[in-house]
Amino acid sequence: MDVAELVIMLRVQVGKTALSFGLVVVDMQNGFVSKGGSYDKLGMNIEAFRKIIPRMRTLIAFCRNEDVPIFYTEAVRERSGIDLLTNIHMILPRTREERLKAPITVRGTWDSRIIDEIKPGRNDHVIIKRRDSAFQDTELRVWLQSVGINTLIFCGIDTSICVETSLRDGFNLGYDVILISDATASGVKKHYETTLERVRDYYGIVTSINGFEKIIKLLKQIEGGTTDYNDMSDARVSRFLEKHNLIDLRRVKQSRVSRN
């Protein structure tokens, strides 16, 4: 049996390309999000993080229903402090100072675990990470390759730090990327807005949960033959490309054919 057959997953054929989706849920851990967690004890504002929990439950439920594999990340530290940033860097912004006051999300503790409201199911996957990116020294890329996932949906916290870093790394490794705007949050609103703008302008699609559901519906229509992606007169495809500021590959292909 092929390894990919071991994982039930959403795979949509669009022309000659098969889009295979995976959801990456970044750092929704007790230490960052829960009352009584490390951030809460340090007096940091966690309300923006907590507000997205109901929407994340909706997104995760939708992805499970659509057979989209789910990959959770847990940012952990060692109790010994061997992996502290101050052991490595001489130049550190003061915004990182909270990590010196108390051990945060120590591996194996309640603090480090995914919050109960969206805890992983038996068929989900948990990535242990020690830096901002979900790809830095983790098995995520190997797991994605093993089942043929090529399109990543990102949600979680912090939008402008770990989510954006993971999304950028994913893009630069060759994955198409989608950021779910109402299922991510930042401690600084300006940083959140800047990330959304940057991703929309340079990396991929920024959309709401409802918008993502519509994207999946449209892709299924294309696969089912009710919408023809290659038909230049199909208004639904044209509206989709225009809305998300995407390159119209149909025109690119036509231009190449005409030049030849």
Summary of the structure (lengths in Angstrom):
residues: 260
radius of gyration: 19.7
end to end distance: 42.2
largest distance: 65.3
contacts: 780
relative contact order: 0.15
helix: 45%
strand: 19%
